[in-house]
Structure formats: structure tokens, C-alpha cells
Amino acid sequence: MSDYLYQQHQQFFAQHAGGAQEAAATELASLGATAIQTGHLGHYFKADPDTLYRIVYTTRISTRILAPLIHFECHSQNYLYKTAQQIDWREFLTLTKTFAITANTADSKLRNATYAAQILKDAIVDQFREHYGERPNVNPRFPDLQLNLYIHQNRARISIDLGGGSLHKRGYRQESVTAPMQENLAATLLHISEWDQKTPLYDPFCGSGTLLIEAAMLATQTPAATLRPKFGFLRLPDFDPAHWNQIKTQLNQNTQPLSPNLIAGSDIDPAAIHAAQTNINALPCAKNIQLTTSDFRHLPPLNHHTIITNPPYGIRLQTPQQSAQLLKEFGDYLKQHCTGSTAFIYFGEPTLAKKLGLKPDKKWPLRAGNLEGILARYPLY
Ligand SMILES: C[S@@+](CC[C@H](N)C(=O)[O-])C[C@H]1O[C@@H](n2cnc3c(N)ncnc32)[C@H](O)[C@@H]1O
């Protein structure tokens, strides 16, 4: 089989986290995607190869970009196996390359995603065995080819994951804290905040520095995948290395230095500040971020700032009362010391928003893993 689905229609699929639908669509359009249509936790879009490389290299909000190979009715494991064998996997893999499969199933006869992935794996390795008497290996952590199997209402879609894995793994996270924010979520918060990249930005609960680093990447126009060692699109049969190198060089040349005093943050925990500094050091564009170890209660005033942060929630603190008390005091700090600023606060536990004692003028529901969080905006006068 050749002439895969993505080749017939130049259509791809961009996955995103819950709540990021609008932000993801706006970002895709700004990167040159056309015919954007909303699907389940993602958008279908059209793109020529150059636009596609640009999207995979620079998207901050999408978590995966998929190139669909085939889709088909799939009511049984036998049918999955047989249909998967119609693809000539030698177009994507050799015996020395590794692969891995992520799978999701919903509302379908094949209910177990791990089992469905196993069937697809068997179809691939059996095909290689028939041809060569040997098979390529699976490498779940750093595969050369990352496949995605999605079965919804008994329709299956097999795709190549063009980033070669989840794009939230930017490569700068060397050290972490207990509840780090996911990189795509931090980028979504920044997108929603419409930060103008001129107003000083501050995170008073910066933890491992995710929001600060994503802000630095945004302000310096650093491609989100700048540190990524491999891309899944390298394995496409029609991959064009000359065009990819041109796009990559162009985007790398567009990066700007980070103005000193534009982005800063603090945290009460010296270990968190150490982690944030280590992560910042991994990314040259972030080196002008200023960090301080401090309780927010001891910070100087933050007038005329964009404050963007996620305070600790329930699981990190000993009691709900302590959580409520901390947020009340943070609300007082915002009221008393942040004139002319706008605060964007992400609450992993939405009921905690009330404890701040301030009224947001807008709220956005945004999922983080299995947390139904919200982002709330507070103009401070
Ligand atoms: C939910 S985490 C923030 C995670 C961060 N966004 C990241 O990506 O790593 C909350 C942070 O608040 C810090 N914290 C708790 N109490 C604080 C206080 N009174 N002042 C400043 N930071 C505090 C914790 O040390 C923790 O790192």
C-alpha cells in the first residue's frame, strides 16, 4: 500500500489537552495550517510539508501532531491485524530502527488499548519476520518511529506521530518538583493571558520554572522543539531533508535575545529554585530569567506586572485550612501590593479560587492530567 491518507488529503491531526481547544486552533492558524476542523481533543488541519515541519517544530500548545496512514472499520482483533499488515512497514522502518505504539480506544468492541497496541505490534513484527526472518525492536522511551492507534466507535486510525512522542517534553526539564506544571499547559496559560512580551512577567510560586521558561521561549521566539533530538516526520517516506533544514535554519535565525528584567520568579523552597535554575541553564534563551528564594509574603510590590502562577493546592499542603489561609494571604498581597498589574492564576482545585477573596473578571476551564483546573484573571487596581 502507498498513497497514505495524509498524502491523499494533506490532512493531519493535532492533539491538545482538555480546555486548550481554542488556543490550539488559533496557534495552528498562526503557523499556517488551513481547513482547521475540531475533532475529539484535537483539530484536523491541512498543511504542505514546509508548514507541517514548522508546526511540529514550533507548536507550544499541541501535544502531538499525527499523520494518518489509514482508517478503517475495526470490529475485531483479526481485522486490526490483517488491515495493519496491508501497510508495507518497510517504508517506515528497517531492522535496525526501533518503534513504539501509543493507543487509545473508546466506545468500541476492542476496549483494551494496550491489547490493541499489542495486535498492531504483532502485525508489524510478523511482516518483518516473513521478509527477513528477523524483526525490529520496540523501544518505548526513545523509538525511531512512534505510531499512534486510535479506535473510536469501532473506527480505527493508524498514524505516524510526527514529533516522535509527546511534544510537552521540550528537553529542558532536568530537575523537577512535586507538582510541576505541564509545559503545554504553561504555554496555553501564556497564550490565553495575551501577555504582550513587554510588561514584566512574574511567577511568585515558580516551582521548577515551567511558566517562566515557556514565557522566555515565547518572548525570544525560540522553537518549542529546539532541544528535541529526533522527529517522527524523518521516517515519512516523502520526508524532504532539504526543506526541513531550510525551515529549521530560518526559524532558528529568528530567535531574539531575552531582555534582562523581563521575566522573574520566586519560590519559598530552595530546592525548587535550584531545579528552576538547572532547567533554565538547559536553554540558552532563558538565561536572563531572574530567580529568588522567597516566601511571597516577603516580596517587594509587583506593580504594573503580568503575574502568572499556580499556587500550591490541596495535595501539597497539610490541611484544607492551610491552603485556604495561604490563598487568602496571597489575595491580600495582590490587593495591597500589585497596583496596575493583571494576575492570571491557575487553580488545580477550582473551589480554592474563592479563598483568594478577589473576583476574577474571566475564567477558563483547563484540564491538567486528571485535574479539572481553572485559570482565572484578576485585574488589580
Ligand atoms: C504547584 S507548585 C508550582 C509548580 C510550578 N508551576 C512548576 O511548573 O514547577 C507550587 C509552588 O509553590 C511553592 N510555595 C508554597 N508556599 C509558598 C509561599 N508561601 N511562598 C512562595 N512559594 C510557595 C511551593 O514550593 C511549590 O514549588
The ligand as a Tripos MOL2 file, in Angstrom:
@<TRIPOS>MOLECULE
LIG
   27    29     1     0     0
SMALL
NO_CHARGES

@<TRIPOS>ATOM
      1 C1          2.0290   23.9140   42.2780 C.3       1 LIG1
      2 S1          3.6740   24.3150   42.6200 S.3       1 LIG1
      3 C2          4.1720   25.2800   41.2470 C.3       1 LIG1
      4 C3          4.7310   24.4330   40.1460 C.3       1 LIG1
      5 C4          5.3630   25.2150   39.0300 C.3       1 LIG1
      6 N1          4.3860   25.9230   38.2360 N.3       1 LIG1
      7 C5          6.2030   24.2900   38.1630 C.2       1 LIG1
      8 O1          5.9300   24.1930   36.9500 O.co2     1 LIG1
      9 O2          7.0970   23.6180   38.6750 O.co2     1 LIG1
     10 C6          3.5410   25.4990   43.9000 C.3       1 LIG1
     11 C7          4.8580   26.0210   44.4400 C.3       1 LIG1
     12 O3          4.5470   26.9640   45.4600 O.3       1 LIG1
     13 C8          5.6290   26.9650   46.3820 C.3       1 LIG1
     14 N2          5.1740   27.6230   47.6370 N.ar      1 LIG1
     15 C9          4.4200   27.1120   48.6530 C.ar      1 LIG1
     16 N3          4.2070   28.0490   49.6030 N.ar      1 LIG1
     17 C10         4.8240   29.1880   49.1860 C.ar      1 LIG1
     18 C11         4.9620   30.5060   49.7080 C.ar      1 LIG1
     19 N4          4.4160   30.8310   50.8830 N.pl3     1 LIG1
     20 N5          5.6520   31.4200   49.0030 N.ar      1 LIG1
     21 C12         6.2190   31.1050   47.8000 C.ar      1 LIG1
     22 N6          6.1520   29.8590   47.2720 N.ar      1 LIG1
     23 C13         5.4450   28.9130   47.9420 C.ar      1 LIG1
     24 C14         5.9910   25.5070   46.5040 C.3       1 LIG1
     25 O4          7.3330   25.3630   46.9740 O.3       1 LIG1
     26 C15         5.7850   24.9950   45.0670 C.3       1 LIG1
     27 O5          7.0010   24.9540   44.3610 O.3       1 LIG1
@<TRIPOS>BOND
     1     1     2 1
     2     2     3 1
     3     2    10 1
     4     3     4 1
     5     4     5 1
     6     5     6 1
     7     5     7 1
     8     7     8 2
     9     7     9 1
    10    10    11 1
    11    11    12 1
    12    11    26 1
    13    12    13 1
    14    13    14 1
    15    13    24 1
    16    14    15 ar
    17    14    23 ar
    18    15    16 ar
    19    16    17 ar
    20    17    18 ar
    21    17    23 ar
    22    18    19 1
    23    18    20 ar
    24    20    21 ar
    25    21    22 ar
    26    22    23 ar
    27    24    25 1
    28    24    26 1
    29    26    27 1
@<TRIPOS>SUBSTRUCTURE
     1 LIG1         1 GROUP 0 **** ****
